[in-house]
């Protein structure tokens, strides 16, 4: 008996449904994605126009931060600019009293990190009278 050979059909994948799925996924991700715009802002810090405060005999903690981030506590330069060193120095000066004024004076070129670090130390130790010094606003003509 002779059997008739069956013709082999070409095996193929129908791509039409696959293309539809790809387009649907593309639309879904385009709609659901939020695009963040990163921009570099130039920030000009404000000047204050208030009257300078009169010097008094009240004990206070003066934290001066130079452009390199070096801390100076009441005219004493700290050995490094780590948070622990600053916190230890402030504790020694405060001697447990957190009611005295805590004044931060930073150079205009000081990285923001060092100013925030000083503010954080003041907050952790419980100081409530925190001040930041500024230059007096230039007189406009």
Secondary structure by P-SEA (a helix, b strand, c coil): cccccccccbbbbbaaaaaaaaaaaaaaaaaabbbbbbbbbbbbbbbbccccccccccbbbbbbbcccccccccccccccccaaaaaaaaaaaaccccccbbbbbbcccccaaaaaaaaaaaaaacccbbbbbbccccccc
